[in-house]
Amino acid sequence: MWSTVRDAVAAVEAAYSPGGVNVGLNQGAAAGAGVPGHLHVHVLPRWSGDTNFMTATADTRVLPEALGETWRRLVEAWP
C-alpha cells in the first residue's frame, strides 16, 4: 500500500508542482471513513498561503478544475 502512496505523491508533485503534500490515513467512522474497518488515504497538494488541510470539505476545491482534468493530469504523471 505504501508504494502506491509514494507513487501518488510523485504524481501529484509532477502534475501540480505544489510546495508540499499532505498524506492522511483515515480508518473508522470517527476518522471520516464511512465503512466500518475501511482504511483510505488522502494525498493532497499544498501551497504556501492555503488556509486549510482539506478545503474540499467546505465546498471549495483544492484544485480549481474539473475532476476529469485532474484525473487526466494524474494518469499522465503516474510513475
N, CA, C and O atoms as a Maestro MAE file, in Angstrom:
{
 s_m_m2io_version
 :::
 2.0.0
}

f_m_ct {
 s_m_title
 :::
 protein
 m_atom[316] {
  # First column is atom index #
  i_m_mmod_type
  r_m_x_coord
  r_m_y_coord
  r_m_z_coord
  i_m_residue_number
  s_m_chain_name
  s_m_pdb_residue_name
  s_m_pdb_atom_name
  i_m_atomic_number
  :::
  1 25 0.824 -1.190 0.000 1 A "MET " " N  " 7
  2 3 0.000 0.000 0.000 1 A "MET " " CA " 6
  3 2 0.873 1.261 0.000 1 A "MET " " C  " 6
  4 15 0.581 2.232 -0.699 1 A "MET " " O  " 8
  5 25 1.944 1.229 0.792 2 A "TRP " " N  " 7
  6 3 2.748 2.441 0.895 2 A "TRP " " CA " 6
  7 2 3.453 2.775 -0.408 2 A "TRP " " C  " 6
  8 15 3.696 3.950 -0.683 2 A "TRP " " O  " 8
  9 25 3.791 1.777 -1.220 3 A "SER " " N  " 7
  10 3 4.410 2.079 -2.518 3 A "SER " " CA " 6
  11 2 3.416 2.805 -3.425 3 A "SER " " C  " 6
  12 15 3.814 3.659 -4.217 3 A "SER " " O  " 8
  13 25 2.134 2.476 -3.318 4 A "THR " " N  " 7
  14 3 1.106 3.182 -4.086 4 A "THR " " CA " 6
  15 2 0.985 4.626 -3.606 4 A "THR " " C  " 6
  16 15 0.822 5.538 -4.416 4 A "THR " " O  " 8
  17 25 1.066 4.834 -2.295 5 A "VAL " " N  " 7
  18 3 1.027 6.196 -1.749 5 A "VAL " " CA " 6
  19 2 2.227 6.995 -2.263 5 A "VAL " " C  " 6
  20 15 2.073 8.154 -2.647 5 A "VAL " " O  " 8
  21 25 3.412 6.395 -2.274 6 A "ARG " " N  " 7
  22 3 4.597 7.091 -2.811 6 A "ARG " " CA " 6
  23 2 4.395 7.458 -4.278 6 A "ARG " " C  " 6
  24 15 4.765 8.552 -4.705 6 A "ARG " " O  " 8
  25 25 3.806 6.539 -5.053 7 A "ASP " " N  " 7
  26 3 3.525 6.841 -6.462 7 A "ASP " " CA " 6
  27 2 2.527 7.989 -6.584 7 A "ASP " " C  " 6
  28 15 2.677 8.857 -7.444 7 A "ASP " " O  " 8
  29 25 1.506 7.994 -5.723 8 A "ALA " " N  " 7
  30 3 0.508 9.067 -5.755 8 A "ALA " " CA " 6
  31 2 1.146 10.413 -5.427 8 A "ALA " " C  " 6
  32 15 0.847 11.417 -6.074 8 A "ALA " " O  " 8
  33 25 2.018 10.437 -4.433 9 A "VAL " " N  " 7
  34 3 2.721 11.677 -4.080 9 A "VAL " " CA " 6
  35 2 3.574 12.146 -5.257 9 A "VAL " " C  " 6
  36 15 3.574 13.332 -5.585 9 A "VAL " " O  " 8
  37 25 4.292 11.235 -5.888 10 A "ALA " " N  " 7
  38 3 5.127 11.595 -7.041 10 A "ALA " " CA " 6
  39 2 4.278 12.151 -8.177 10 A "ALA " " C  " 6
  40 15 4.676 13.116 -8.830 10 A "ALA " " O  " 8
  41 25 3.111 11.553 -8.421 11 A "ALA " " N  " 7
  42 3 2.229 12.030 -9.492 11 A "ALA " " CA " 6
  43 2 1.689 13.419 -9.178 11 A "ALA " " C  " 6
  44 15 1.654 14.281 -10.056 11 A "ALA " " O  " 8
  45 25 1.268 13.646 -7.939 12 A "VAL " " N  " 7
  46 3 0.763 14.967 -7.539 12 A "VAL " " CA " 6
  47 2 1.863 16.009 -7.691 12 A "VAL " " C  " 6
  48 15 1.618 17.103 -8.198 12 A "VAL " " O  " 8
  49 25 3.075 15.674 -7.253 13 A "GLU " " N  " 7
  50 3 4.186 16.624 -7.378 13 A "GLU " " CA " 6
  51 2 4.510 16.918 -8.841 13 A "GLU " " C  " 6
  52 15 4.764 18.069 -9.196 13 A "GLU " " O  " 8
  53 25 4.505 15.895 -9.689 14 A "ALA " " N  " 7
  54 3 4.820 16.097 -11.109 14 A "ALA " " CA " 6
  55 2 3.721 16.868 -11.829 14 A "ALA " " C  " 6
  56 15 4.008 17.699 -12.690 14 A "ALA " " O  " 8
  57 25 2.469 16.600 -11.485 15 A "ALA " " N  " 7
  58 3 1.349 17.216 -12.196 15 A "ALA " " CA " 6
  59 2 1.077 18.650 -11.750 15 A "ALA " " C  " 6
  60 15 0.623 19.463 -12.554 15 A "ALA " " O  " 8
  61 25 1.347 18.978 -10.482 16 A "TYR " " N  " 7
  62 3 0.922 20.273 -9.947 16 A "TYR " " CA " 6
  63 2 2.035 21.131 -9.354 16 A "TYR " " C  " 6
  64 15 1.807 22.310 -9.083 16 A "TYR " " O  " 8
  65 25 3.214 20.590 -9.147 17 A "SER " " N  " 7
  66 3 4.333 21.339 -8.551 17 A "SER " " CA " 6
  67 2 3.929 22.090 -7.281 17 A "SER " " C  " 6
  68 15 4.173 23.292 -7.172 17 A "SER " " O  " 8
  69 25 3.314 21.397 -6.321 18 A "PRO " " N  " 7
  70 3 2.925 22.079 -5.087 18 A "PRO " " CA " 6
  71 2 4.144 22.369 -4.218 18 A "PRO " " C  " 6
  72 15 5.229 21.835 -4.452 18 A "PRO " " O  " 8
  73 25 3.954 23.210 -3.224 19 A "GLY " " N  " 7
  74 3 5.024 23.481 -2.278 19 A "GLY " " CA " 6
  75 2 5.238 22.349 -1.298 19 A "GLY " " C  " 6
  76 15 6.290 22.264 -0.665 19 A "GLY " " O  " 8
  77 25 4.247 21.474 -1.167 20 A "GLY " " N  " 7
  78 3 4.315 20.323 -0.268 20 A "GLY " " CA " 6
  79 2 3.127 19.418 -0.523 20 A "GLY " " C  " 6
  80 15 2.274 19.725 -1.355 20 A "GLY " " O  " 8
  81 25 3.067 18.310 0.185 21 A "VAL " " N  " 7
  82 3 1.977 17.345 0.038 21 A "VAL " " CA " 6
  83 2 1.610 16.835 1.426 21 A "VAL " " C  " 6
  84 15 2.489 16.493 2.217 21 A "VAL " " O  " 8
  85 25 0.306 16.784 1.725 22 A "ASN " " N  " 7
  86 3 -0.179 16.122 2.932 22 A "ASN " " CA " 6
  87 2 -0.626 14.720 2.570 22 A "ASN " " C  " 6
  88 15 -1.295 14.519 1.556 22 A "ASN " " O  " 8
  89 25 -0.255 13.740 3.403 23 A "VAL " " N  " 7
  90 3 -0.739 12.371 3.271 23 A "VAL " " CA " 6
  91 2 -1.469 12.060 4.568 23 A "VAL " " C  " 6
  92 15 -0.896 12.170 5.652 23 A "VAL " " O  " 8
  93 25 -2.752 11.666 4.456 24 A "GLY " " N  " 7
  94 3 -3.549 11.354 5.632 24 A "GLY " " CA " 6
  95 2 -4.218 10.004 5.512 24 A "GLY " " C  " 6
  96 15 -4.743 9.655 4.454 24 A "GLY " " O  " 8
  97 25 -4.202 9.241 6.597 25 A "LEU " " N  " 7
  98 3 -4.870 7.943 6.656 25 A "LEU " " CA " 6
  99 2 -6.109 8.070 7.528 25 A "LEU " " C  " 6
  100 15 -6.061 8.685 8.593 25 A "LEU " " O  " 8
  101 25 -7.209 7.497 7.085 26 A "ASN " " N  " 7
  102 3 -8.448 7.511 7.844 26 A "ASN " " CA " 6
  103 2 -8.956 6.083 8.009 26 A "ASN " " C  " 6
  104 15 -9.050 5.336 7.035 26 A "ASN " " O  " 8
  105 25 -9.286 5.705 9.253 27 A "GLN " " N  " 7
  106 3 -9.912 4.412 9.495 27 A "GLN " " CA " 6
  107 2 -10.956 4.593 10.578 27 A "GLN " " C  " 6
  108 15 -10.685 5.177 11.628 27 A "GLN " " O  " 8
  109 25 -12.168 4.081 10.312 28 A "GLY " " N  " 7
  110 3 -13.261 4.166 11.264 28 A "GLY " " CA " 6
  111 2 -14.117 5.396 11.051 28 A "GLY " " C  " 6
  112 15 -13.672 6.400 10.493 28 A "GLY " " O  " 8
  113 25 -15.367 5.297 11.510 29 A "ALA " " N  " 7
  114 3 -16.347 6.363 11.283 29 A "ALA " " CA " 6
  115 2 -15.900 7.697 11.878 29 A "ALA " " C  " 6
  116 15 -16.075 8.739 11.246 29 A "ALA " " O  " 8
  117 25 -15.330 7.682 13.077 30 A "ALA " " N  " 7
  118 3 -14.920 8.931 13.720 30 A "ALA " " CA " 6
  119 2 -13.798 9.628 12.953 30 A "ALA " " C  " 6
  120 15 -13.614 10.837 13.090 30 A "ALA " " O  " 8
  121 25 -13.058 8.884 12.158 31 A "ALA " " N  " 7
  122 3 -11.952 9.450 11.376 31 A "ALA " " CA " 6
  123 2 -12.373 9.836 9.968 31 A "ALA " " C  " 6
  124 15 -11.550 10.309 9.184 31 A "ALA " " O  " 8
  125 25 -13.651 9.642 9.636 32 A "GLY " " N  " 7
  126 3 -14.131 10.039 8.323 32 A "GLY " " CA " 6
  127 2 -14.341 8.907 7.345 32 A "GLY " " C  " 6
  128 15 -14.738 9.147 6.205 32 A "GLY " " O  " 8
  129 25 -14.084 7.672 7.763 33 A "ALA " " N  " 7
  130 3 -14.342 6.522 6.894 33 A "ALA " " CA " 6
  131 2 -15.793 6.089 7.096 33 A "ALA " " C  " 6
  132 15 -16.196 5.792 8.220 33 A "ALA " " O  " 8
  133 25 -16.573 6.048 6.030 34 A "GLY " " N  " 7
  134 3 -17.986 5.715 6.133 34 A "GLY " " CA " 6
  135 2 -18.273 4.236 6.258 34 A "GLY " " C  " 6
  136 15 -19.402 3.856 6.566 34 A "GLY " " O  " 8
  137 25 -17.284 3.392 6.027 35 A "VAL " " N  " 7
  138 3 -17.458 1.943 6.093 35 A "VAL " " CA " 6
  139 2 -16.633 1.425 7.269 35 A "VAL " " C  " 6
  140 15 -15.429 1.671 7.331 35 A "VAL " " O  " 8
  141 25 -17.274 0.701 8.215 36 A "PRO " " N  " 7
  142 3 -16.515 0.185 9.362 36 A "PRO " " CA " 6
  143 2 -15.310 -0.651 8.916 36 A "PRO " " C  " 6
  144 15 -15.431 -1.497 8.030 36 A "PRO " " O  " 8
  145 25 -14.159 -0.411 9.528 37 A "GLY " " N  " 7
  146 3 -12.960 -1.162 9.212 37 A "GLY " " CA " 6
  147 2 -12.259 -0.735 7.936 37 A "GLY " " C  " 6
  148 15 -11.193 -1.255 7.608 37 A "GLY " " O  " 8
  149 25 -12.850 0.212 7.209 38 A "HIS " " N  " 7
  150 3 -12.278 0.669 5.939 38 A "HIS " " CA " 6
  151 2 -11.129 1.636 6.212 38 A "HIS " " C  " 6
  152 15 -11.251 2.536 7.043 38 A "HIS " " O  " 8
  153 25 -10.031 1.447 5.520 39 A "LEU " " N  " 7
  154 3 -8.885 2.346 5.595 39 A "LEU " " CA " 6
  155 2 -8.710 3.014 4.240 39 A "LEU " " C  " 6
  156 15 -8.692 2.336 3.212 39 A "LEU " " O  " 8
  157 25 -8.582 4.335 4.228 40 A "HIS " " N  " 7
  158 3 -8.280 5.020 2.975 40 A "HIS " " CA " 6
  159 2 -7.258 6.124 3.226 40 A "HIS " " C  " 6
  160 15 -7.048 6.567 4.355 40 A "HIS " " O  " 8
  161 25 -6.634 6.546 2.138 41 A "VAL " " N  " 7
  162 3 -5.546 7.518 2.208 41 A "VAL " " CA " 6
  163 2 -5.899 8.726 1.353 41 A "VAL " " C  " 6
  164 15 -6.398 8.584 0.237 41 A "VAL " " O  " 8
  165 25 -5.636 9.915 1.882 42 A "HIS " " N  " 7
  166 3 -5.758 11.160 1.121 42 A "HIS " " CA " 6
  167 2 -4.355 11.652 0.792 42 A "HIS " " C  " 6
  168 15 -3.480 11.668 1.658 42 A "HIS " " O  " 8
  169 25 -4.143 12.050 -0.444 43 A "VAL " " N  " 7
  170 3 -2.891 12.681 -0.864 43 A "VAL " " CA " 6
  171 2 -3.283 14.040 -1.433 43 A "VAL " " C  " 6
  172 15 -3.927 14.123 -2.479 43 A "VAL " " O  " 8
  173 25 -2.887 15.105 -0.734 44 A "LEU " " N  " 7
  174 3 -3.343 16.450 -1.085 44 A "LEU " " CA " 6
  175 2 -2.179 17.390 -1.354 44 A "LEU " " C  " 6
  176 15 -1.267 17.502 -0.534 44 A "LEU " " O  " 8
  177 25 -2.203 18.069 -2.502 45 A "PRO " " N  " 7
  178 3 -1.171 19.078 -2.759 45 A "PRO " " CA " 6
  179 2 -1.395 20.282 -1.851 45 A "PRO " " C  " 6
  180 15 -2.534 20.629 -1.539 45 A "PRO " " O  " 8
  181 25 -0.300 20.918 -1.427 46 A "ARG " " N  " 7
  182 3 -0.384 22.097 -0.571 46 A "ARG " " CA " 6
  183 2 0.500 23.201 -1.132 46 A "ARG " " C  " 6
  184 15 1.559 22.940 -1.702 46 A "ARG " " O  " 8
  185 25 0.048 24.431 -0.963 47 A "TRP " " N  " 7
  186 3 0.809 25.603 -1.388 47 A "TRP " " CA " 6
  187 2 0.896 26.582 -0.233 47 A "TRP " " C  " 6
  188 15 0.002 26.625 0.613 47 A "TRP " " O  " 8
  189 25 1.952 27.361 -0.188 48 A "SER " " N  " 7
  190 3 2.069 28.402 0.829 48 A "SER " " CA " 6
  191 2 0.866 29.322 0.716 48 A "SER " " C  " 6
  192 15 0.505 29.759 -0.376 48 A "SER " " O  " 8
  193 25 0.254 29.611 1.845 49 A "GLY " " N  " 7
  194 3 -0.885 30.516 1.856 49 A "GLY " " CA " 6
  195 2 -2.233 29.831 1.820 49 A "GLY " " C  " 6
  196 15 -3.244 30.485 2.075 49 A "GLY " " O  " 8
  197 25 -2.298 28.522 1.510 50 A "ASP " " N  " 7
  198 3 -3.611 27.886 1.602 50 A "ASP " " CA " 6
  199 2 -3.967 27.793 3.082 50 A "ASP " " C  " 6
  200 15 -3.082 27.741 3.936 50 A "ASP " " O  " 8
  201 25 -5.247 27.774 3.381 51 A "THR " " N  " 7
  202 3 -5.669 28.009 4.758 51 A "THR " " CA " 6
  203 2 -6.234 26.805 5.481 51 A "THR " " C  " 6
  204 15 -6.607 26.920 6.648 51 A "THR " " O  " 8
  205 25 -6.311 25.665 4.839 52 A "ASN " " N  " 7
  206 3 -6.972 24.538 5.484 52 A "ASN " " CA " 6
  207 2 -6.384 23.241 4.953 52 A "ASN " " C  " 6
  208 15 -5.977 23.177 3.793 52 A "ASN " " O  " 8
  209 25 -6.336 22.213 5.780 53 A "PHE " " N  " 7
  210 3 -5.837 20.907 5.343 53 A "PHE " " CA " 6
  211 2 -6.673 20.346 4.210 53 A "PHE " " C  " 6
  212 15 -6.125 19.793 3.256 53 A "PHE " " O  " 8
  213 25 -7.993 20.477 4.293 54 A "MET " " N  " 7
  214 3 -8.852 19.855 3.288 54 A "MET " " CA " 6
  215 2 -9.977 20.814 2.920 54 A "MET " " C  " 6
  216 15 -11.112 20.634 3.361 54 A "MET " " O  " 8
  217 25 -9.679 21.821 2.125 55 A "THR " " N  " 7
  218 3 -10.683 22.824 1.780 55 A "THR " " CA " 6
  219 2 -11.817 22.255 0.954 55 A "THR " " C  " 6
  220 15 -12.851 22.906 0.809 55 A "THR " " O  " 8
  221 25 -11.653 21.048 0.404 56 A "ALA " " N  " 7
  222 3 -12.736 20.449 -0.376 56 A "ALA " " CA " 6
  223 2 -13.960 20.169 0.482 56 A "ALA " " C  " 6
  224 15 -15.057 20.014 -0.055 56 A "ALA " " O  " 8
  225 25 -13.803 20.099 1.797 57 A "THR " " N  " 7
  226 3 -14.949 19.832 2.662 57 A "THR " " CA " 6
  227 2 -15.806 21.077 2.872 57 A "THR " " C  " 6
  228 15 -16.912 20.970 3.403 57 A "THR " " O  " 8
  229 25 -15.335 22.233 2.476 58 A "ALA " " N  " 7
  230 3 -16.082 23.471 2.654 58 A "ALA " " CA " 6
  231 2 -16.615 23.993 1.321 58 A "ALA " " C  " 6
  232 15 -16.689 25.204 1.111 58 A "ALA " " O  " 8
  233 25 -16.986 23.084 0.423 59 A "ASP " " N  " 7
  234 3 -17.495 23.433 -0.902 59 A "ASP " " CA " 6
  235 2 -16.496 24.248 -1.718 59 A "ASP " " C  " 6
  236 15 -16.888 24.986 -2.622 59 A "ASP " " O  " 8
  237 25 -15.230 24.117 -1.409 60 A "THR " " N  " 7
  238 3 -14.167 24.758 -2.164 60 A "THR " " CA " 6
  239 2 -13.207 23.679 -2.633 60 A "THR " " C  " 6
  240 15 -12.804 22.823 -1.845 60 A "THR " " O  " 8
  241 25 -12.840 23.711 -3.893 61 A "ARG " " N  " 7
  242 3 -11.940 22.683 -4.416 61 A "ARG " " CA " 6
  243 2 -10.489 23.044 -4.147 61 A "ARG " " C  " 6
  244 15 -10.083 24.201 -4.263 61 A "ARG " " O  " 8
  245 25 -9.719 22.024 -3.786 62 A "VAL " " N  " 7
  246 3 -8.285 22.225 -3.616 62 A "VAL " " CA " 6
  247 2 -7.662 22.587 -4.959 62 A "VAL " " C  " 6
  248 15 -6.779 23.441 -5.032 62 A "VAL " " O  " 8
  249 25 -8.128 21.931 -6.025 63 A "LEU " " N  " 7
  250 3 -7.663 22.199 -7.385 63 A "LEU " " CA " 6
  251 2 -8.825 22.779 -8.185 63 A "LEU " " C  " 6
  252 15 -9.849 22.112 -8.329 63 A "LEU " " O  " 8
  253 25 -8.704 23.987 -8.705 64 A "PRO " " N  " 7
  254 3 -9.825 24.641 -9.397 64 A "PRO " " CA " 6
  255 2 -9.979 24.153 -10.838 64 A "PRO " " C  " 6
  256 15 -9.787 24.921 -11.781 64 A "PRO " " O  " 8
  257 25 -10.326 22.873 -11.005 65 A "GLU " " N  " 7
  258 3 -10.519 22.311 -12.337 65 A "GLU " " CA " 6
  259 2 -11.522 21.169 -12.242 65 A "GLU " " C  " 6
  260 15 -11.796 20.665 -11.153 65 A "GLU " " O  " 8
  261 25 -12.056 20.771 -13.357 66 A "ALA " " N  " 7
  262 3 -12.997 19.652 -13.390 66 A "ALA " " CA " 6
  263 2 -12.285 18.365 -12.981 66 A "ALA " " C  " 6
  264 15 -11.096 18.196 -13.249 66 A "ALA " " O  " 8
  265 25 -13.010 17.468 -12.339 67 A "LEU " " N  " 7
  266 3 -12.430 16.217 -11.872 67 A "LEU " " CA " 6
  267 2 -11.805 15.414 -13.010 67 A "LEU " " C  " 6
  268 15 -10.770 14.777 -12.816 67 A "LEU " " O  " 8
  269 25 -12.414 15.436 -14.189 68 A "GLY " " N  " 7
  270 3 -11.853 14.731 -15.339 68 A "GLY " " CA " 6
  271 2 -10.474 15.247 -15.724 68 A "GLY " " C  " 6
  272 15 -9.609 14.469 -16.124 68 A "GLY " " O  " 8
  273 25 -10.265 16.546 -15.605 69 A "GLU " " N  " 7
  274 3 -8.952 17.133 -15.897 69 A "GLU " " CA " 6
  275 2 -7.928 16.699 -14.848 69 A "GLU " " C  " 6
  276 15 -6.784 16.393 -15.182 69 A "GLU " " O  " 8
  277 25 -8.340 16.673 -13.588 70 A "THR " " N  " 7
  278 3 -7.447 16.193 -12.532 70 A "THR " " CA " 6
  279 2 -7.029 14.757 -12.810 70 A "THR " " C  " 6
  280 15 -5.849 14.417 -12.716 70 A "THR " " O  " 8
  281 25 -8.004 13.912 -13.153 71 A "TRP " " N  " 7
  282 3 -7.731 12.508 -13.472 71 A "TRP " " CA " 6
  283 2 -6.721 12.401 -14.621 71 A "TRP " " C  " 6
  284 15 -5.757 11.640 -14.536 71 A "TRP " " O  " 8
  285 25 -6.944 13.156 -15.679 72 A "ARG " " N  " 7
  286 3 -6.058 13.100 -16.843 72 A "ARG " " CA " 6
  287 2 -4.628 13.473 -16.454 72 A "ARG " " C  " 6
  288 15 -3.677 12.790 -16.834 72 A "ARG " " O  " 8
  289 25 -4.485 14.548 -15.705 73 A "ARG " " N  " 7
  290 3 -3.150 15.008 -15.327 73 A "ARG " " CA " 6
  291 2 -2.429 13.995 -14.437 73 A "ARG " " C  " 6
  292 15 -1.233 13.755 -14.600 73 A "ARG " " O  " 8
  293 25 -3.165 13.407 -13.499 74 A "LEU " " N  " 7
  294 3 -2.540 12.435 -12.603 74 A "LEU " " CA " 6
  295 2 -2.180 11.140 -13.324 74 A "LEU " " C  " 6
  296 15 -1.132 10.552 -13.055 74 A "LEU " " O  " 8
  297 25 -3.038 10.692 -14.233 75 A "VAL " " N  " 7
  298 3 -2.730 9.482 -15.008 75 A "VAL " " CA " 6
  299 2 -1.469 9.702 -15.842 75 A "VAL " " C  " 6
  300 15 -0.606 8.827 -15.909 75 A "VAL " " O  " 8
  301 25 -1.364 10.860 -16.472 76 A "GLU " " N  " 7
  302 3 -0.177 11.162 -17.282 76 A "GLU " " CA " 6
  303 2 1.090 11.245 -16.431 76 A "GLU " " C  " 6
  304 15 2.178 10.914 -16.903 76 A "GLU " " O  " 8
  305 25 0.954 11.685 -15.182 77 A "ALA " " N  " 7
  306 3 2.121 11.867 -14.316 77 A "ALA " " CA " 6
  307 2 2.445 10.631 -13.480 77 A "ALA " " C  " 6
  308 15 3.485 10.592 -12.822 77 A "ALA " " O  " 8
  309 25 1.566 9.612 -13.494 78 A "TRP " " N  " 7
  310 3 1.774 8.440 -12.629 78 A "TRP " " CA " 6
  311 2 3.059 7.717 -13.029 78 A "TRP " " C  " 6
  312 15 3.261 7.407 -14.203 78 A "TRP " " O  " 8
  313 25 3.933 7.447 -12.043 79 A "PRO " " N  " 7
  314 3 5.217 6.799 -12.378 79 A "PRO " " CA " 6
  315 2 5.055 5.339 -12.813 79 A "PRO " " C  " 6
  316 15 6.043 4.673 -13.123 79 A "PRO " " O  " 8
  :::
 }
 m_bond[315] {
  # First column is bond index #
  i_m_from
  i_m_to
  i_m_order
  :::
  1 1 2 1
  2 2 3 1
  3 3 4 2
  4 3 5 1
  5 5 6 1
  6 6 7 1
  7 7 8 2
  8 7 9 1
  9 9 10 1
  10 10 11 1
  11 11 12 2
  12 11 13 1
  13 13 14 1
  14 14 15 1
  15 15 16 2
  16 15 17 1
  17 17 18 1
  18 18 19 1
  19 19 20 2
  20 19 21 1
  21 21 22 1
  22 22 23 1
  23 23 24 2
  24 23 25 1
  25 25 26 1
  26 26 27 1
  27 27 28 2
  28 27 29 1
  29 29 30 1
  30 30 31 1
  31 31 32 2
  32 31 33 1
  33 33 34 1
  34 34 35 1
  35 35 36 2
  36 35 37 1
  37 37 38 1
  38 38 39 1
  39 39 40 2
  40 39 41 1
  41 41 42 1
  42 42 43 1
  43 43 44 2
  44 43 45 1
  45 45 46 1
  46 46 47 1
  47 47 48 2
  48 47 49 1
  49 49 50 1
  50 50 51 1
  51 51 52 2
  52 51 53 1
  53 53 54 1
  54 54 55 1
  55 55 56 2
  56 55 57 1
  57 57 58 1
  58 58 59 1
  59 59 60 2
  60 59 61 1
  61 61 62 1
  62 62 63 1
  63 63 64 2
  64 63 65 1
  65 65 66 1
  66 66 67 1
  67 67 68 2
  68 67 69 1
  69 69 70 1
  70 70 71 1
  71 71 72 2
  72 71 73 1
  73 73 74 1
  74 74 75 1
  75 75 76 2
  76 75 77 1
  77 77 78 1
  78 78 79 1
  79 79 80 2
  80 79 81 1
  81 81 82 1
  82 82 83 1
  83 83 84 2
  84 83 85 1
  85 85 86 1
  86 86 87 1
  87 87 88 2
  88 87 89 1
  89 89 90 1
  90 90 91 1
  91 91 92 2
  92 91 93 1
  93 93 94 1
  94 94 95 1
  95 95 96 2
  96 95 97 1
  97 97 98 1
  98 98 99 1
  99 99 100 2
  100 99 101 1
  101 101 102 1
  102 102 103 1
  103 103 104 2
  104 103 105 1
  105 105 106 1
  106 106 107 1
  107 107 108 2
  108 107 109 1
  109 109 110 1
  110 110 111 1
  111 111 112 2
  112 111 113 1
  113 113 114 1
  114 114 115 1
  115 115 116 2
  116 115 117 1
  117 117 118 1
  118 118 119 1
  119 119 120 2
  120 119 121 1
  121 121 122 1
  122 122 123 1
  123 123 124 2
  124 123 125 1
  125 125 126 1
  126 126 127 1
  127 127 128 2
  128 127 129 1
  129 129 130 1
  130 130 131 1
  131 131 132 2
  132 131 133 1
  133 133 134 1
  134 134 135 1
  135 135 136 2
  136 135 137 1
  137 137 138 1
  138 138 139 1
  139 139 140 2
  140 139 141 1
  141 141 142 1
  142 142 143 1
  143 143 144 2
  144 143 145 1
  145 145 146 1
  146 146 147 1
  147 147 148 2
  148 147 149 1
  149 149 150 1
  150 150 151 1
  151 151 152 2
  152 151 153 1
  153 153 154 1
  154 154 155 1
  155 155 156 2
  156 155 157 1
  157 157 158 1
  158 158 159 1
  159 159 160 2
  160 159 161 1
  161 161 162 1
  162 162 163 1
  163 163 164 2
  164 163 165 1
  165 165 166 1
  166 166 167 1
  167 167 168 2
  168 167 169 1
  169 169 170 1
  170 170 171 1
  171 171 172 2
  172 171 173 1
  173 173 174 1
  174 174 175 1
  175 175 176 2
  176 175 177 1
  177 177 178 1
  178 178 179 1
  179 179 180 2
  180 179 181 1
  181 181 182 1
  182 182 183 1
  183 183 184 2
  184 183 185 1
  185 185 186 1
  186 186 187 1
  187 187 188 2
  188 187 189 1
  189 189 190 1
  190 190 191 1
  191 191 192 2
  192 191 193 1
  193 193 194 1
  194 194 195 1
  195 195 196 2
  196 195 197 1
  197 197 198 1
  198 198 199 1
  199 199 200 2
  200 199 201 1
  201 201 202 1
  202 202 203 1
  203 203 204 2
  204 203 205 1
  205 205 206 1
  206 206 207 1
  207 207 208 2
  208 207 209 1
  209 209 210 1
  210 210 211 1
  211 211 212 2
  212 211 213 1
  213 213 214 1
  214 214 215 1
  215 215 216 2
  216 215 217 1
  217 217 218 1
  218 218 219 1
  219 219 220 2
  220 219 221 1
  221 221 222 1
  222 222 223 1
  223 223 224 2
  224 223 225 1
  225 225 226 1
  226 226 227 1
  227 227 228 2
  228 227 229 1
  229 229 230 1
  230 230 231 1
  231 231 232 2
  232 231 233 1
  233 233 234 1
  234 234 235 1
  235 235 236 2
  236 235 237 1
  237 237 238 1
  238 238 239 1
  239 239 240 2
  240 239 241 1
  241 241 242 1
  242 242 243 1
  243 243 244 2
  244 243 245 1
  245 245 246 1
  246 246 247 1
  247 247 248 2
  248 247 249 1
  249 249 250 1
  250 250 251 1
  251 251 252 2
  252 251 253 1
  253 253 254 1
  254 254 255 1
  255 255 256 2
  256 255 257 1
  257 257 258 1
  258 258 259 1
  259 259 260 2
  260 259 261 1
  261 261 262 1
  262 262 263 1
  263 263 264 2
  264 263 265 1
  265 265 266 1
  266 266 267 1
  267 267 268 2
  268 267 269 1
  269 269 270 1
  270 270 271 1
  271 271 272 2
  272 271 273 1
  273 273 274 1
  274 274 275 1
  275 275 276 2
  276 275 277 1
  277 277 278 1
  278 278 279 1
  279 279 280 2
  280 279 281 1
  281 281 282 1
  282 282 283 1
  283 283 284 2
  284 283 285 1
  285 285 286 1
  286 286 287 1
  287 287 288 2
  288 287 289 1
  289 289 290 1
  290 290 291 1
  291 291 292 2
  292 291 293 1
  293 293 294 1
  294 294 295 1
  295 295 296 2
  296 295 297 1
  297 297 298 1
  298 298 299 1
  299 299 300 2
  300 299 301 1
  301 301 302 1
  302 302 303 1
  303 303 304 2
  304 303 305 1
  305 305 306 1
  306 306 307 1
  307 307 308 2
  308 307 309 1
  309 309 310 1
  310 310 311 1
  311 311 312 2
  312 311 313 1
  313 313 314 1
  314 314 315 1
  315 315 316 2
  :::
 }
}
